[in-house]
Amino acid sequence: MTDHPAGDPAVSPPSDSPARRGDLIALIGTTTRVYDECLLPNGALVSAPAHLPFYPARATDAFLCRPGPTIAAAILAMDALGRDVRTPPLRWLRDRAAGFGDDGLLRRAYQIHGPVRDDRPDLIGSGILLAAIVRRSDRAQGEIATAVCRALASAIAVRWDGQRFRDHPDAVGAIRAAELTVAASGLRAAAVVFDVPQWSRVADTMTAARDGAIVDAFAFRGTPDPNAEDRDDDLLALLALAWPLGSADAPPDAAGAADLAEAAVGLRDVSWHGGDPVAHLAHAGTNRLRPADLFWLAAAHASAGNVDRAGRYHALGTALADGDGHFPAHVAAPDRDPAPRPFLLAHLLFVLSAGALGLLDDPPRTG
């Protein structure tokens, strides 16, 4: 890992100076507006508001629902800002998401009216969402939240046979470790809120298997290829191991997972001694620098006590906002089509990163 000396003005950690505080409040205001723009009347929470006139005409289609990380991040981020947003997207998930009423397990992506867009099972997203809903027990026991939590928890528990998840592709390495980490965390938290001891017992067996999976995943700490075809799945797994969206259960070697995630993002080779790290990373032929990844890494490092490094990644991610305060899905190389923007997950993780750094200790309220 490249050493990150203190005091680099180009990417210095965020402070509470008036200018930086003003930027924070403006970006939080933009984030709450983007959330409202991405929440459709039927409760669907889309990745980006492609139906609005400022969405880039040549950007790829992001008018779809990825309910796992997106709804989870929305719940946690808006909770941090004093706003409970659980009901509309969870009602959409319960009433419209194809297949959810049958087996309770999320798929990767859906169309806004409910049909599956990407039918790969999303076990990581299911565990993260379950943990996010029940993190505030006082907000998890309404009719809709309870129905979704019980469906998710039952789906996770019944698939676990003590060694693997039935009817689920066998995962290896960091992906298997992350699936077990978030599944156990979500299941254990739900067991407490809904008083289902069996879920806790299942979670304990997952945790035992997880510890071995983490050892296997980190047995060889080679440098992940930022341009590998399977990079996105591996990166999400590493980020979930580094910081499972604020879960109460910190997985073993979370710092090691963060280091590997940095390499997968492409941050290992960044020079922090002046210059423009954005230009360094957004070289022709790649669309790999994503604000959401940077904010997730920042939150992971802040939670681990690495405040200097967390501040650098938060500042770098914040610098990627455009003049309207919109974060893109990724930094597009000059010869590529523009990225989807504003990208909701990036905005939500910006709030969570700011919270992990203590910048929301006196947050502006959003109504």
N, C-alpha and C positions, 0 to 999 in steps of 0.2 A: 504494500500500500504506500502510495506517495505520501511523504510527510507534508503536513499542512501547517506552515508557520503562521503565527498570529500576525494580524495587522495588515494583511493585503487589502488595499483600498478597493480593488476591483471586485472582490467577492467577500467583503468583510461580513462578519455575523450581524444579523439585524439588531438594532438597538432601540431604545424607547425615546430617542430624540424626537422633537416635534415633527420633523419631516418624515421620519420612518413611521411614527405613530399615525400621521396623516395617511400615509400610503396603506398602512394596515387597515385603518377604518374604511378607506375607500374600497380596498379589495374585498373586505368583508361585505360591504354593501353590494358590490358587484356580484359576489358569490350568492348572496340571498336572492338577488334578482335573477341570476342564471338558474338557480334551483327552481324558482317559480316558473321560469320560461320552459324548463325541461319537464315539469310536472304537467301532464296533459289532463284534460277534463275527466277522462275515464280512469285516472290514477296511474297510468303508465309513466314511468320515470325514464326518460330517454337519455342517451349518452351525450347528445348535443342537440341544440334547437335548430335543426336543419330547416324547419318550417318558417323561420324568421328571415327577414330580408338581409341582415348583415352576415348570414352564414355564407362562407365562400362558395361561389358557384361551381368551382372545379374541384372542391374537396370531396373526398370519399364519403360514402353514406354512413353517418353515425346516428341516423334516426331509428334507433332500435333500443331495446331494453336489455341490459346486462345486470340482472337484479342482485347477484351475489355481492361483489365488492361495492357496487354503486349504492344500493339501498342501505347496506351496512354503513358505509361512509357518510351517507346523508343523515342517518339516524344519529350517529355519534357527533358529527359536525354541528348539526342543528341543535342537539342537546346542549352542546358547549355554548351555543349562542342563546340559550333559553327558549328554544322553540321545539315543540314535539311534532314531528312530521310522520310518525309511524303509520297512521291509519290509511291515507290514500294509496300509497304504493303497496302496502301489505294487503289491502282489500283487492287491488288489481291482481296481485299474486295469487290470492286465494280463489278469486272468482273467474279470472281470465287466463292465467298462464297455463297453456296446454300441458296436461299430464301432471301438474302439481297436485291436483285433487286426487289423482290415482296413486301416486307413489311418494309424494312429498319431497322429492329431490329436485333441486334446481338444474336446469340446462344452462349452457353458456349464454345463449342470447335468444330473444323472442322478438317477434313483430309487435307493434304497439297495440294491436287488438287481441293478442294472445297466442297466435300460432308460434311454434318453435322455429327459430331462425338458424340456430346452431345446436344440434341435438346431443352434443357431447355432454355427459354428466358433469356437473360442477360441484364436486365434493368440497373443495376448498371454499368456494363461495357459500355453500350451504352452512358450513361450520362457522364461517366469519359472520354471516347474517344472523344465525341463531345467537351467537355470543353478543352481537351488537344489540339485538332486540331486548335481551334479558339483562343487559348491563345496568339499566335502571329498572329495578323490580317493580317500582310503583307505576311505571308506564308499560309494563310488559303483560299486564293481566287483564286488559280490556278484551272484549270478545274477539276482535279480529286478530290482535297480536297473539292471544292465547292459541287460537286455531292454527296460525302459521307456525308458532313455536312448537306446538305439539306435533304437527305434521313433519317439520324438519327434524326434530329430535327422534321421533319414531323411525323416520326413514334412515337416519344414520345408524341408530341402534340395531335395527333388525337386519341391516346389511352386514354387520360385523360378526364374523364367525370365530373371533379370537385370534386369527392370524391375518386375515385379509377381508376386503369388502366384497361380498357376493354381488354378482351382476354388475361389476364395475371393472373397467380395464385395470390390469395389474400395473401399478406404478412402481418406479424405482428411484433411487437417489433422493434428491431434495424434494421431489414431488411427493413421494410416499411419506417422507418425514413430515412435510407440511400438511398433507391430508390428515394424518394421524394427530398432529398437533392441534389443528383448528377443530377437528371433529371432537376430540376429547375435551377441549376447552369449552366449546359450546354446549356439549352434552352435560358436562359437570355443572356448569352455571345454570342450565335449565332444570337440572335435577333439584337444585336448591330452591329455585323460584317456585316450581310447581310440585315440590315434594314427591318426587318419583325416584326413590333410592335405586331402583334397577338401572336407571340411566347413569348414575354415578358409578355403579359397579362395572358397567360396560366401559365407561370412560377410563377406569383404572386399568383395565386390560389393554386398552388402546395406548395408554401412556407407557406401559411396560414395553409394548412393541415399538412405540415411537423412539424410545431411548436407543434401541438397537439400530433403528433406521437412520437416526441422526449420526451415529458412529459410522455407519456405512456411507452416508452421504458425504461426510467430511474426511473420509479415509484418504482420499487423494484431493488435495487442494490445488488443482491446476487452475489456470486462468480461463474462465469461460469465454467463449468467442462471442462478442457483442453482435456479430452478424450471422450467427448460426440460425438455421431454420426453426429449431425448437427453442430458441432463446426466450421467447415470451413466456412460455409455460414454466421454464426453469426459473426465470427471473421472478415471476409471481410467487413461486414456491419459496424462493430465498427471501423475498420481502416478507412473506407470511411467517417465516421462521424468525426473521429479525424482529418483527413487530406485528403480531397478528391483529392489527387494527385495534390496539388498545386492550386486548384480552387481559384478564387478570392473571392468566397463567403464562409466565415467561418461559419459553422453551430453552433447553440447554444450549449453550454456545450461540446465543442470539447475536453476539458481536461477530463471531466467525461467519454467520450467515450474512450479516450486513457487509462484511468485507467482500465476500463472494458476489453479493448483489451489486456492489460498486463496480466490480470488474465486469459483470454482465452488462451493466449500463454503459460502460466505457469510461468510467471516471478514474480508473487506476493510472492512466497515462496523462491526466490533466496536470498542467503546470499551474500552480497557485501563486507563482511569483510574478504577478502582473499579467499583462496581455488580456486576451479575450477568450475565456474558456468556452463560451458558447460557440464562437467561430471555430475553435479548435475541435470541438466535438461534432458540430454539424457539417462535416465535410461531405463533399459530393458523393452520392451513392448510398447514403444512409439516412434513414428517418428514425433514428434510434434514441435521440435525446428527448425524454418526455418529462414535462414538469411533474406529473403525478408520481413518477418514480423518484424524482429528487425529493419531493415533499415526504414521501413514504420513508425514504432513507433518513431524512432529517429527523422525523419523529422517532425512528428506531434508535438513532444515535443519541437523541436527547433523552429518551427513556433509559438508555444504558449509561447516562451520565457523561457522554462525549459531547459536551455542549459546543465546543469550538467547531468541531467537524459538522455537527448538526446545523449550526448557524450558517456555515458556508453553503451547505446544500439548500437550506431554506432561502438564502439570499440569491443563489444561482437560479433556483426555480422561480422566485419572485421576479427576477430580471427578465424572464421570458414572457411576461404579460405584455400585451400590445397597448396602444394608446388608449383603448377603451377599457383597459383592465381585464381583458379576456385572456385566459390561458389556453394555448392550443393543445391538441392531443400530442403533438410532437413538433420538434423543430424541423421544418422542411428544408432540404437542401435547395440551393438556388435553381437547379434544373428540374425540380419536382413540382407536382401540383401542391397547392396550399393544404395545410392540415385542417381537419375539422376544428372549429373554434366558435364559441367558447366550449371547452370540453369539461363537462360537469365534474367528473371524478377528480381532475386536477384541482378544480376550485375547492372541492370538499376536503381533499387532502391538504391543501394550503391551510385551511382552518385547523385541521388536526395537528399539522406541523407547528403552527403558531401556538396552539395550546400546549403542545409538548415542550416548547421552548419558554413557556410562561408568559407569552405575549397576550394571552387572553385573561389574565388575572383580573382585569377590570374591563370586560368586553362591552362593546356597544350592543344594546339590545335590539332585536330585530322584529319584535311584535309577535 
